[in-house]
Amino acid sequence: MTGFGNASGQNERFSVAAEIKAVNNRYLKVSTRFPDVLAALEPEFERLIRESIARGTVSLNLRFAPVGQGSRYHIVPEVIAAYSHQLRQIGLQQSLPVPDWSDALLSLPGVVADELSSTVDPKQEWPLLEQTIREAIERLQEFRQREGEAMRRDLGLNCDIISERVEKIAELAPNVVSTYRDKVLDRVSELLKGSGASVQPNDLIREVSVFADRCDINEEITRLRCHVEEFRKVMDASQSQGRKLDFLSQEMFREINTTGSKASNVEIAHHVVEMKAAVEKIREVLQNVE
C-alpha cells in the first residue's frame, strides 16, 4: 500500500525531521537515508519500520542538525594549505604553471569538516530520533488506513458479485442434466423416426448418468461459497493478511474455472465469466494490500 508520513522534533541540542514513504511491493524492502554520524543507529531505524509494516518498499529520510547553528560544515585551513603546498611543489618539479586549484581543493578528503562528527553521541540522541520516526510511521499508517478502507469496500463489492453469481449457478445446476436428457431423447428419436427402432431406457439412463457425473459442480459450488466466506472473515479481521487473501483469491479462481469447464450450460458460462472478472479485480487490489 502506498502512503506518506512526516514528523519533526527537537531537544536543547538537535532538531530532527523524518519523512517516510511507502509504495507497493509483495515483500518488505526498507531503504534509509541519514547523516553519516547516525550510521550506528541504522539497525534501529530499520527495526522500527519492520515492527509496523509487513509489505511494501519503504523509504526513510532523516534530516539532523544542531539547534541554533548557522552551518555544521567548516573548512580546515591546515589541510587545504598542505594540499596547496604539495601541488605547488609538483608544479615546480615538472616546470609547469600552477593553475587555480581552489575549486578542486574543496572536494579533497578532510578539507571540509562536519561539526556533527565530533559533537554527536548517536545513542544519547536516540530518544529524540525514535519518537520522531514513530510519529512519522503513525501518520503513514493513518494514510494507509484510509486507502485500505477504500480497498476493503472494493473487495467487498466484488465478493458480493461472486456470491450472487454462484447462487444463480446453484439454481441452474439441477436443470442441466434434465435439459441434456431431453435433448438426447429428442435427437435420437428424430434420428430413429421411421426406422421402427426405439430408444432403450437403459441406454438413455447410462448416457445421462455419465454426463451427470462429468458435469456435477456441487463440490465446486460448496468450496467456492466457503472460500468467499473465509475471504470476508480475513478481510474484516483486525490485522491485515494480504498473503492469505491472495491465496484465497487463487482458490476462488480455481473453483470458478473448474465450474466453467464442467457445466455445459450457456447461462452458467455467462455467470462464470462475470465471476472471473470479479476475481481479477480482487487480485489487482490485493497487490496493494499489506
Buried (B, 14 or more C-beta within 10 A) or exposed (E): BBBBBBBEBBEEBBBBBBBBBBBEBEEBEBEBEBBEBBEEBEEBBBEBBEEBBBBBBBBBBBEBBBEEEEEBEEEEEEBBEBBBEEBEEEBEEEEEEEEEBEEEBEEEEEBBBBBBEEEBEBEEBBEBBBBBBBBBBBBBBEBBEEBBEEBBEBBEEBBEBBBBBBEBBBEBBEEBBEEBBEEBBEEBEEEEEEEEEEBEEEEBEEBBEEBBEEBBBEEBBEBBBBBBEBBBEBBEEEEBBBBBBBBBBEBBBBBBBBBBEBBBBEEBBBBBEBBBEBBEBBBEBBEBBB
